[in-house]
């Protein structure tokens, strides 16, 4: 009898086990995510697009008919968020791209990683070839932000990896005037800061499964093929910060890769357009002042915002303090609580040029421009004069320990 019960139980259990195992997704093979040759890529594109396809330049995607000023998503029943409109322009626009018909592709090399925590659910790609001439005196590079709802995206999409993305069924939009590949998202979070200005449609993150379906990796990652414009602050100001007083034209400069030379941190920040000094931490004097957990004006890269979430920014200047630009760091970055280097350290900063314009604020001298590094390794200061420690040594804030004197 006992044997019969056991046999009966096993007969019932086996189909259940089989069902459970059949629901487990199979592991991805290299061939499902990676193409290793140009011939293979062209063959796959031809097979996937019986009506033909176009691989367009990033700057082409940022102009009509793909990206328009008002966007094709706005209507009487589909309003953008309240703070979107500035004069005759939309800062939070959405243009949906056709799902069917001729294939629309962009191709680029991933320029960012999220290991440092400073590019949250965002990839930046750089055009790999056929750069268009758009009046820049040096490099005519093109870059674009991809908003993807994927944690630890660098685990799959490494810095230096070339990808091609089928844009059909997605959208090209502007979030605070920064162009990005996205999907439409509606926000009615009444608990958000200044929520009454944020209700409405805006560019949102592409679901991770949807992005993986649309994306193919080409070859293996090669960071050495990324191209950075090596530039000092004077040239940066003349070529970009002052040149782009035209809000529409500024969009083409967003997401460019730059390496800024001969700069130092001034231990100052931007406060509503006014430059203010950061607060130093000395627990013997004040436990709150300069404490990045409590003080958003602390002398660290990314002190607290009270979980509001906007990137904190600190000014860097050239040797003569003639020009400046903001360096943006998320309060959730791994290096957010590291102290800023002292002004005696002059060095280079590598990152992504950003042009964030929210609620109609605009400073033609560069107040809304910033450079966003991936991690602390993109910040390389050295002392002006040779000493015992000519190379800057990063020091992280520690509660109860006074800020070191440099």
Secondary structure, DSSP 8 states (H G I E B T S, - for coil): -HHHHHHHHHHHHHHHHHHHHHTS-----HHHHEE-SHHHHHHHHHHH-TT-EEE--HHHHTSTTTS-SS-SS--SSS-B-GGGEETTEESS-EEE--SSSSEEEEEEEE---STTSSSTTEEEEEE-S-----S-SS----EEEEEEE-TTGGGTS-TT-EEEEE-TTSEEEEETTEEEEEEEEEE--TTSTTGGGT-EEEEE-EEHHHHHHHEEEES---GGG---EEEEHHHHIIIIITT--SHHHHTTTTT-EEEEEEEEEEEEEEETTEEEE-B---TTT-SSTT-TTT-TTBSBSS---SS----EEEEEEETTSS-EEEEEE-TTSTTTTBB---TTEEEEEEEEEEE---TT---TTTTTEEEE-SSGGGEEEEESS--TT-B----B--TTS-----
